């Protein structure tokens, strides 16, 4: 069992070194992990209030002159508004 684990560890080290020294392979491996969903990516969303005072989250900046805040969100997670049934008055 020890020789197997030692060989597996050495193989992992060799793969890590190859990826470290080759930016092209590192980028390909990163893209593969993102495509398979094993690594998440983030997107920038814009959080702002419309004229009615309702919060908006968009991928595009709001109209000129509207104050906003940039929010980082994971691209593999849906962001949905809170349903009316779950809203409470505090």
Jmol script that loads the backbone (N, CA, C; Angstrom):
load data "model"
ATOM      1  N   UNK A   1       0.821  -1.188   0.000  1.00  0.00           N
ATOM      2  CA  UNK A   1       0.000   0.000   0.000  1.00  0.00           C
ATOM      3  C   UNK A   1       0.870   1.258   0.000  1.00  0.00           C
ATOM      4  N   UNK A   2       1.988   1.228   0.772  1.00  0.00           N
ATOM      5  CA  UNK A   2       2.866   2.390   0.832  1.00  0.00           C
ATOM      6  C   UNK A   2       3.455   2.746  -0.533  1.00  0.00           C
ATOM      7  N   UNK A   3       3.944   1.772  -1.302  1.00  0.00           N
ATOM      8  CA  UNK A   3       4.496   2.134  -2.619  1.00  0.00           C
ATOM      9  C   UNK A   3       3.441   2.783  -3.525  1.00  0.00           C
ATOM     10  N   UNK A   4       2.201   2.314  -3.450  1.00  0.00           N
ATOM     11  CA  UNK A   4       1.140   2.884  -4.274  1.00  0.00           C
ATOM     12  C   UNK A   4       0.897   4.347  -3.896  1.00  0.00           C
ATOM     13  N   UNK A   5       0.805   4.626  -2.598  1.00  0.00           N
ATOM     14  CA  UNK A   5       0.568   6.001  -2.146  1.00  0.00           C
ATOM     15  C   UNK A   5       1.736   6.914  -2.491  1.00  0.00           C
ATOM     16  N   UNK A   6       2.954   6.372  -2.393  1.00  0.00           N
ATOM     17  CA  UNK A   6       4.138   7.148  -2.742  1.00  0.00           C
ATOM     18  C   UNK A   6       4.134   7.495  -4.224  1.00  0.00           C
ATOM     19  N   UNK A   7       3.802   6.538  -5.078  1.00  0.00           N
ATOM     20  CA  UNK A   7       3.725   6.802  -6.516  1.00  0.00           C
ATOM     21  C   UNK A   7       2.619   7.796  -6.842  1.00  0.00           C
ATOM     22  N   UNK A   8       1.494   7.688  -6.158  1.00  0.00           N
ATOM     23  CA  UNK A   8       0.380   8.603  -6.369  1.00  0.00           C
ATOM     24  C   UNK A   8       0.782  10.027  -5.958  1.00  0.00           C
ATOM     25  N   UNK A   9       1.483  10.155  -4.850  1.00  0.00           N
ATOM     26  CA  UNK A   9       1.959  11.453  -4.392  1.00  0.00           C
ATOM     27  C   UNK A   9       2.951  12.038  -5.400  1.00  0.00           C
ATOM     28  N   UNK A  10       3.864  11.224  -5.897  1.00  0.00           N
ATOM     29  CA  UNK A  10       4.847  11.692  -6.872  1.00  0.00           C
ATOM     30  C   UNK A  10       4.169  12.128  -8.165  1.00  0.00           C
ATOM     31  N   UNK A  11       3.160  11.378  -8.589  1.00  0.00           N
ATOM     32  CA  UNK A  11       2.418  11.752  -9.787  1.00  0.00           C
ATOM     33  C   UNK A  11       1.725  13.104  -9.582  1.00  0.00           C
ATOM     34  N   UNK A  12       1.138  13.301  -8.413  1.00  0.00           N
ATOM     35  CA  UNK A  12       0.487  14.578  -8.113  1.00  0.00           C
ATOM     36  C   UNK A  12       1.475  15.731  -8.136  1.00  0.00           C
ATOM     37  N   UNK A  13       2.662  15.509  -7.618  1.00  0.00           N
ATOM     38  CA  UNK A  13       3.695  16.548  -7.618  1.00  0.00           C
ATOM     39  C   UNK A  13       4.120  16.872  -9.041  1.00  0.00           C
ATOM     40  N   UNK A  14       4.312  15.853  -9.871  1.00  0.00           N
ATOM     41  CA  UNK A  14       4.716  16.075 -11.267  1.00  0.00           C
ATOM     42  C   UNK A  14       3.638  16.864 -12.003  1.00  0.00           C
ATOM     43  N   UNK A  15       2.373  16.501 -11.829  1.00  0.00           N
ATOM     44  CA  UNK A  15       1.280  17.219 -12.491  1.00  0.00           C
ATOM     45  C   UNK A  15       1.246  18.667 -12.023  1.00  0.00           C
ATOM     46  N   UNK A  16       1.403  18.897 -10.725  1.00  0.00           N
ATOM     47  CA  UNK A  16       1.400  20.257 -10.190  1.00  0.00           C
ATOM     48  C   UNK A  16       2.547  21.079 -10.774  1.00  0.00           C
ATOM     49  N   UNK A  17       3.728  20.483 -10.887  1.00  0.00           N
ATOM     50  CA  UNK A  17       4.875  21.204 -11.454  1.00  0.00           C
ATOM     51  C   UNK A  17       4.665  21.519 -12.928  1.00  0.00           C
ATOM     52  N   UNK A  18       4.115  20.585 -13.688  1.00  0.00           N
ATOM     53  CA  UNK A  18       3.861  20.820 -15.113  1.00  0.00           C
ATOM     54  C   UNK A  18       2.863  21.966 -15.275  1.00  0.00           C
ATOM     55  N   UNK A  19       1.801  21.954 -14.480  1.00  0.00           N
ATOM     56  CA  UNK A  19       0.806  23.032 -14.564  1.00  0.00           C
ATOM     57  C   UNK A  19       1.404  24.361 -14.111  1.00  0.00           C
ATOM     58  N   UNK A  20       2.284  24.330 -13.115  1.00  0.00           N
ATOM     59  CA  UNK A  20       2.893  25.559 -12.613  1.00  0.00           C
ATOM     60  C   UNK A  20       3.791  26.190 -13.677  1.00  0.00           C
ATOM     61  N   UNK A  21       4.564  25.381 -14.389  1.00  0.00           N
ATOM     62  CA  UNK A  21       5.505  25.910 -15.367  1.00  0.00           C
ATOM     63  C   UNK A  21       4.880  26.192 -16.718  1.00  0.00           C
ATOM     64  N   UNK A  22       3.679  25.732 -16.970  1.00  0.00           N
ATOM     65  CA  UNK A  22       3.054  25.951 -18.265  1.00  0.00           C
ATOM     66  C   UNK A  22       1.762  26.746 -18.094  1.00  0.00           C
ATOM     67  N   UNK A  23       1.817  28.068 -18.288  1.00  0.00           N
ATOM     68  CA  UNK A  23       0.612  28.882 -18.135  1.00  0.00           C
ATOM     69  C   UNK A  23      -0.510  28.440 -19.077  1.00  0.00           C
ATOM     70  N   UNK A  24      -0.152  27.973 -20.266  1.00  0.00           N
ATOM     71  CA  UNK A  24      -1.179  27.530 -21.221  1.00  0.00           C
ATOM     72  C   UNK A  24      -1.932  26.314 -20.688  1.00  0.00           C
ATOM     73  N   UNK A  25      -1.201  25.329 -20.163  1.00  0.00           N
ATOM     74  CA  UNK A  25      -1.856  24.157 -19.572  1.00  0.00           C
ATOM     75  C   UNK A  25      -2.649  24.533 -18.329  1.00  0.00           C
ATOM     76  N   UNK A  26      -2.114  25.472 -17.537  1.00  0.00           N
ATOM     77  CA  UNK A  26      -2.819  25.925 -16.337  1.00  0.00           C
ATOM     78  C   UNK A  26      -4.145  26.584 -16.712  1.00  0.00           C
ATOM     79  N   UNK A  27      -4.134  27.411 -17.764  1.00  0.00           N
ATOM     80  CA  UNK A  27      -5.370  28.054 -18.217  1.00  0.00           C
ATOM     81  C   UNK A  27      -6.353  27.026 -18.756  1.00  0.00           C
ATOM     82  N   UNK A  28      -5.847  26.027 -19.490  1.00  0.00           N
ATOM     83  CA  UNK A  28      -6.725  24.969 -20.003  1.00  0.00           C
ATOM     84  C   UNK A  28      -7.356  24.177 -18.860  1.00  0.00           C
ATOM     85  N   UNK A  29      -6.561  23.862 -17.845  1.00  0.00           N
ATOM     86  CA  UNK A  29      -7.090  23.119 -16.694  1.00  0.00           C
ATOM     87  C   UNK A  29      -8.123  23.953 -15.941  1.00  0.00           C
ATOM     88  N   UNK A  30      -7.861  25.246 -15.790  1.00  0.00           N
ATOM     89  CA  UNK A  30      -8.806  26.131 -15.113  1.00  0.00           C
ATOM     90  C   UNK A  30     -10.112  26.212 -15.900  1.00  0.00           C
ATOM     91  N   UNK A  31     -10.013  26.330 -17.223  1.00  0.00           N
ATOM     92  CA  UNK A  31     -11.216  26.388 -18.070  1.00  0.00           C
ATOM     93  C   UNK A  31     -12.009  25.084 -17.967  1.00  0.00           C
ATOM     94  N   UNK A  32     -11.302  23.958 -17.944  1.00  0.00           N
ATOM     95  CA  UNK A  32     -11.976  22.670 -17.820  1.00  0.00           C
ATOM     96  C   UNK A  32     -12.716  22.575 -16.483  1.00  0.00           C
ATOM     97  N   UNK A  33     -12.083  23.014 -15.404  1.00  0.00           N
ATOM     98  CA  UNK A  33     -12.746  22.986 -14.099  1.00  0.00           C
ATOM     99  C   UNK A  33     -13.974  23.892 -14.081  1.00  0.00           C
ATOM    100  N   UNK A  34     -13.883  25.051 -14.716  1.00  0.00           N
ATOM    101  CA  UNK A  34     -15.039  25.956 -14.764  1.00  0.00           C
ATOM    102  C   UNK A  34     -16.163  25.362 -15.609  1.00  0.00           C
ATOM    103  N   UNK A  35     -15.809  24.760 -16.746  1.00  0.00           N
ATOM    104  CA  UNK A  35     -16.825  24.172 -17.635  1.00  0.00           C
ATOM    105  C   UNK A  35     -17.541  22.998 -16.989  1.00  0.00           C
ATOM    106  N   UNK A  36     -16.846  22.255 -16.158  1.00  0.00           N
ATOM    107  CA  UNK A  36     -17.466  21.096 -15.510  1.00  0.00           C
ATOM    108  C   UNK A  36     -18.207  21.478 -14.233  1.00  0.00           C
ATOM    109  N   UNK A  37     -18.056  22.727 -13.792  1.00  0.00           N
ATOM    110  CA  UNK A  37     -18.744  23.173 -12.590  1.00  0.00           C
ATOM    111  C   UNK A  37     -17.978  22.895 -11.311  1.00  0.00           C
ATOM    112  N   UNK A  38     -16.754  22.414 -11.432  1.00  0.00           N
ATOM    113  CA  UNK A  38     -15.958  22.132 -10.238  1.00  0.00           C
ATOM    114  C   UNK A  38     -15.331  23.397  -9.663  1.00  0.00           C
ATOM    115  N   UNK A  39     -15.294  24.454 -10.448  1.00  0.00           N
ATOM    116  CA  UNK A  39     -14.787  25.738  -9.965  1.00  0.00           C
ATOM    117  C   UNK A  39     -15.781  26.805 -10.398  1.00  0.00           C
ATOM    118  N   UNK A  40     -16.215  27.600  -9.457  1.00  0.00           N
ATOM    119  CA  UNK A  40     -17.200  28.625  -9.776  1.00  0.00           C
ATOM    120  C   UNK A  40     -16.506  29.910 -10.222  1.00  0.00           C
ATOM    121  N   UNK A  41     -17.239  30.696 -10.959  1.00  0.00           N
ATOM    122  CA  UNK A  41     -16.759  32.000 -11.387  1.00  0.00           C
ATOM    123  C   UNK A  41     -17.660  33.055 -10.763  1.00  0.00           C
ATOM    124  N   UNK A  42     -17.212  34.262 -10.745  1.00  0.00           N
ATOM    125  CA  UNK A  42     -18.047  35.328 -10.203  1.00  0.00           C
ATOM    126  C   UNK A  42     -18.339  36.347 -11.295  1.00  0.00           C
ATOM    127  N   UNK A  43     -19.451  37.023 -11.143  1.00  0.00           N
ATOM    128  CA  UNK A  43     -19.848  38.080 -12.056  1.00  0.00           C
ATOM    129  C   UNK A  43     -20.127  39.329 -11.230  1.00  0.00           C
ATOM    130  N   UNK A  44     -20.018  40.474 -11.871  1.00  0.00           N
ATOM    131  CA  UNK A  44     -20.320  41.732 -11.199  1.00  0.00           C
ATOM    132  C   UNK A  44     -21.761  42.110 -11.499  1.00  0.00           C
ATOM    133  N   UNK A  45     -22.534  42.336 -10.450  1.00  0.00           N
ATOM    134  CA  UNK A  45     -23.905  42.803 -10.577  1.00  0.00           C
ATOM    135  C   UNK A  45     -23.977  44.221 -10.043  1.00  0.00           C
ATOM    136  N   UNK A  46     -24.971  44.961 -10.510  1.00  0.00           N
ATOM    137  CA  UNK A  46     -25.183  46.325 -10.054  1.00  0.00           C
ATOM    138  C   UNK A  46     -26.470  46.364  -9.236  1.00  0.00           C
ATOM    139  N   UNK A  47     -26.366  46.863  -8.018  1.00  0.00           N
ATOM    140  CA  UNK A  47     -27.506  46.947  -7.108  1.00  0.00           C
ATOM    141  C   UNK A  47     -27.907  48.423  -7.016  1.00  0.00           C
ATOM    142  N   UNK A  48     -29.166  48.701  -7.336  1.00  0.00           N
ATOM    143  CA  UNK A  48     -29.645  50.079  -7.321  1.00  0.00           C
ATOM    144  C   UNK A  48     -31.160  50.106  -7.146  1.00  0.00           C
ATOM    145  N   UNK A  49     -31.683  51.266  -6.727  1.00  0.00           N
ATOM    146  CA  UNK A  49     -33.131  51.429  -6.549  1.00  0.00           C
ATOM    147  C   UNK A  49     -33.721  52.152  -7.748  1.00  0.00           C
ATOM    148  N   UNK A  50     -34.880  51.629  -8.207  1.00  0.00           N
ATOM    149  CA  UNK A  50     -35.561  52.311  -9.304  1.00  0.00           C
ATOM    150  C   UNK A  50     -36.410  53.458  -8.753  1.00  0.00           C
ATOM    151  N   UNK A  51     -37.169  54.115  -9.616  1.00  0.00           N
ATOM    152  CA  UNK A  51     -37.960  55.290  -9.210  1.00  0.00           C
ATOM    153  C   UNK A  51     -39.015  54.948  -8.170  1.00  0.00           C
ATOM    154  N   UNK A  52     -39.476  53.704  -8.137  1.00  0.00           N
ATOM    155  CA  UNK A  52     -40.476  53.278  -7.163  1.00  0.00           C
ATOM    156  C   UNK A  52     -39.847  52.822  -5.848  1.00  0.00           C
ATOM    157  N   UNK A  53     -38.519  52.846  -5.767  1.00  0.00           N
ATOM    158  CA  UNK A  53     -37.829  52.448  -4.551  1.00  0.00           C
ATOM    159  C   UNK A  53     -37.565  50.958  -4.436  1.00  0.00           C
ATOM    160  N   UNK A  54     -37.788  50.220  -5.521  1.00  0.00           N
ATOM    161  CA  UNK A  54     -37.577  48.773  -5.525  1.00  0.00           C
ATOM    162  C   UNK A  54     -36.112  48.489  -5.900  1.00  0.00           C
ATOM    163  N   UNK A  55     -35.484  47.599  -5.126  1.00  0.00           N
ATOM    164  CA  UNK A  55     -34.095  47.245  -5.420  1.00  0.00           C
ATOM    165  C   UNK A  55     -34.021  46.463  -6.726  1.00  0.00           C
ATOM    166  N   UNK A  56     -33.049  46.803  -7.542  1.00  0.00           N
ATOM    167  CA  UNK A  56     -32.806  46.120  -8.808  1.00  0.00           C
ATOM    168  C   UNK A  56     -31.394  45.545  -8.783  1.00  0.00           C
ATOM    169  N   UNK A  57     -31.240  44.362  -9.327  1.00  0.00           N
ATOM    170  CA  UNK A  57     -29.928  43.737  -9.509  1.00  0.00           C
ATOM    171  C   UNK A  57     -29.806  43.438 -10.994  1.00  0.00           C
ATOM    172  N   UNK A  58     -28.848  44.078 -11.661  1.00  0.00           N
ATOM    173  CA  UNK A  58     -28.695  43.908 -13.098  1.00  0.00           C
ATOM    174  C   UNK A  58     -27.230  43.676 -13.440  1.00  0.00           C
ATOM    175  N   UNK A  59     -27.005  43.119 -14.623  1.00  0.00           N
ATOM    176  CA  UNK A  59     -25.634  42.933 -15.096  1.00  0.00           C
ATOM    177  C   UNK A  59     -25.117  44.181 -15.790  1.00  0.00           C
ATOM    178  N   UNK A  60     -26.026  45.084 -16.144  1.00  0.00           N
ATOM    179  CA  UNK A  60     -25.650  46.343 -16.780  1.00  0.00           C
ATOM    180  C   UNK A  60     -25.791  47.475 -15.767  1.00  0.00           C
ATOM    181  N   UNK A  61     -24.941  48.492 -15.861  1.00  0.00           N
ATOM    182  CA  UNK A  61     -25.064  49.607 -14.924  1.00  0.00           C
ATOM    183  C   UNK A  61     -26.429  50.290 -15.074  1.00  0.00           C
ATOM    184  N   UNK A  62     -26.906  50.932 -14.004  1.00  0.00           N
ATOM    185  CA  UNK A  62     -28.189  51.630 -14.075  1.00  0.00           C
ATOM    186  C   UNK A  62     -28.079  52.880 -14.942  1.00  0.00           C
ATOM    187  N   UNK A  63     -29.202  53.530 -15.208  1.00  0.00           N
ATOM    188  CA  UNK A  63     -29.149  54.772 -15.994  1.00  0.00           C
ATOM    189  C   UNK A  63     -28.232  55.805 -15.338  1.00  0.00           C
ATOM    190  N   UNK A  64     -27.721  56.700 -16.134  1.00  0.00           N
ATOM    191  CA  UNK A  64     -26.806  57.731 -15.633  1.00  0.00           C
ATOM    192  C   UNK A  64     -27.465  58.524 -14.513  1.00  0.00           C
ATOM    193  N   UNK A  65     -26.692  58.819 -13.493  1.00  0.00           N
ATOM    194  CA  UNK A  65     -27.172  59.628 -12.380  1.00  0.00           C
ATOM    195  C   UNK A  65     -27.808  58.829 -11.260  1.00  0.00           C
ATOM    196  N   UNK A  66     -28.011  57.534 -11.449  1.00  0.00           N
ATOM    197  CA  UNK A  66     -28.616  56.689 -10.415  1.00  0.00           C
ATOM    198  C   UNK A  66     -27.493  56.091  -9.566  1.00  0.00           C
ATOM    199  N   UNK A  67     -27.512  56.329  -8.248  1.00  0.00           N
ATOM    200  CA  UNK A  67     -26.466  55.730  -7.403  1.00  0.00           C
ATOM    201  C   UNK A  67     -26.597  54.208  -7.382  1.00  0.00           C
ATOM    202  N   UNK A  68     -25.478  53.538  -7.384  1.00  0.00           N
ATOM    203  CA  UNK A  68     -25.490  52.074  -7.389  1.00  0.00           C
ATOM    204  C   UNK A  68     -24.313  51.541  -6.604  1.00  0.00           C
ATOM    205  N   UNK A  69     -24.354  50.249  -6.384  1.00  0.00           N
ATOM    206  CA  UNK A  69     -23.280  49.555  -5.672  1.00  0.00           C
ATOM    207  C   UNK A  69     -22.948  48.302  -6.483  1.00  0.00           C
ATOM    208  N   UNK A  70     -21.650  48.023  -6.642  1.00  0.00           N
ATOM    209  CA  UNK A  70     -21.236  46.813  -7.346  1.00  0.00           C
ATOM    210  C   UNK A  70     -21.208  45.646  -6.373  1.00  0.00           C
ATOM    211  N   UNK A  71     -21.766  44.515  -6.797  1.00  0.00           N
ATOM    212  CA  UNK A  71     -21.854  43.320  -5.960  1.00  0.00           C
ATOM    213  C   UNK A  71     -21.268  42.150  -6.734  1.00  0.00           C
ATOM    214  N   UNK A  72     -20.380  41.384  -6.109  1.00  0.00           N
ATOM    215  CA  UNK A  72     -19.842  40.173  -6.729  1.00  0.00           C
ATOM    216  C   UNK A  72     -20.762  39.008  -6.399  1.00  0.00           C
ATOM    217  N   UNK A  73     -21.138  38.236  -7.416  1.00  0.00           N
ATOM    218  CA  UNK A  73     -22.011  37.081  -7.209  1.00  0.00           C
ATOM    219  C   UNK A  73     -21.444  35.891  -7.967  1.00  0.00           C
ATOM    220  N   UNK A  74     -21.648  34.706  -7.419  1.00  0.00           N
ATOM    221  CA  UNK A  74     -21.202  33.486  -8.103  1.00  0.00           C
ATOM    222  C   UNK A  74     -22.063  33.268  -9.337  1.00  0.00           C
ATOM    223  N   UNK A  75     -21.437  32.892 -10.421  1.00  0.00           N
ATOM    224  CA  UNK A  75     -22.177  32.700 -11.668  1.00  0.00           C
ATOM    225  C   UNK A  75     -22.968  31.400 -11.693  1.00  0.00           C
ATOM    226  N   UNK A  76     -22.686  30.491 -10.759  1.00  0.00           N
ATOM    227  CA  UNK A  76     -23.388  29.210 -10.759  1.00  0.00           C
ATOM    228  C   UNK A  76     -24.538  29.179  -9.753  1.00  0.00           C
ATOM    229  N   UNK A  77     -24.948  30.338  -9.252  1.00  0.00           N
ATOM    230  CA  UNK A  77     -26.040  30.421  -8.288  1.00  0.00           C
ATOM    231  C   UNK A  77     -27.079  31.405  -8.807  1.00  0.00           C
ATOM    232  N   UNK A  78     -28.338  31.005  -8.787  1.00  0.00           N
ATOM    233  CA  UNK A  78     -29.409  31.906  -9.212  1.00  0.00           C
ATOM    234  C   UNK A  78     -29.734  32.886  -8.100  1.00  0.00           C
ATOM    235  N   UNK A  79     -29.943  34.126  -8.473  1.00  0.00           N
ATOM    236  CA  UNK A  79     -30.351  35.150  -7.523  1.00  0.00           C
ATOM    237  C   UNK A  79     -31.771  35.549  -7.890  1.00  0.00           C
ATOM    238  N   UNK A  80     -32.703  35.234  -7.010  1.00  0.00           N
ATOM    239  CA  UNK A  80     -34.109  35.512  -7.269  1.00  0.00           C
ATOM    240  C   UNK A  80     -34.660  36.437  -6.197  1.00  0.00           C
ATOM    241  N   UNK A  81     -35.664  37.241  -6.564  1.00  0.00           N
ATOM    242  CA  UNK A  81     -36.274  38.084  -5.538  1.00  0.00           C
ATOM    243  C   UNK A  81     -37.009  37.239  -4.503  1.00  0.00           C
ATOM    244  N   UNK A  82     -37.147  37.779  -3.302  1.00  0.00           N
ATOM    245  CA  UNK A  82     -37.862  37.099  -2.226  1.00  0.00           C
ATOM    246  C   UNK A  82     -39.354  37.086  -2.540  1.00  0.00           C
ATOM    247  N   UNK A  83     -40.007  35.913  -2.523  1.00  0.00           N
ATOM    248  CA  UNK A  83     -41.441  35.854  -2.805  1.00  0.00           C
ATOM    249  C   UNK A  83     -42.244  36.653  -1.775  1.00  0.00           C
ATOM    250  N   UNK A  84     -43.348  37.201  -2.191  1.00  0.00           N
ATOM    251  CA  UNK A  84     -44.200  38.007  -1.318  1.00  0.00           C
ATOM    252  C   UNK A  84     -44.612  37.241  -0.058  1.00  0.00           C
ATOM    253  N   UNK A  85     -44.845  35.926  -0.177  1.00  0.00           N
ATOM    254  CA  UNK A  85     -45.288  35.119   0.973  1.00  0.00           C
ATOM    255  C   UNK A  85     -44.236  35.093   2.087  1.00  0.00           C
ATOM    256  N   UNK A  86     -42.975  35.280   1.748  1.00  0.00           N
ATOM    257  CA  UNK A  86     -41.912  35.195   2.739  1.00  0.00           C
ATOM    258  C   UNK A  86     -41.525  36.542   3.324  1.00  0.00           C
ATOM    259  N   UNK A  87     -42.035  37.625   2.750  1.00  0.00           N
ATOM    260  CA  UNK A  87     -41.709  38.950   3.256  1.00  0.00           C
ATOM    261  C   UNK A  87     -42.487  39.212   4.532  1.00  0.00           C
ATOM    262  N   UNK A  88     -41.808  39.800   5.512  1.00  0.00           N
ATOM    263  CA  UNK A  88     -42.465  40.145   6.775  1.00  0.00           C
ATOM    264  C   UNK A  88     -42.178  41.600   7.104  1.00  0.00           C
ATOM    265  N   UNK A  89     -43.068  42.216   7.805  1.00  0.00           N
ATOM    266  CA  UNK A  89     -42.879  43.587   8.279  1.00  0.00           C
ATOM    267  C   UNK A  89     -42.258  43.530   9.661  1.00  0.00           C
ATOM    268  N   UNK A  90     -41.078  44.116   9.792  1.00  0.00           N
ATOM    269  CA  UNK A  90     -40.406  44.113  11.099  1.00  0.00           C
ATOM    270  C   UNK A  90     -40.574  45.433  11.787  1.00  0.00           C
TER     271      UNK A  90
END
end "model"
wireframe off; spacefill off
backbone 0.3
color backbone group
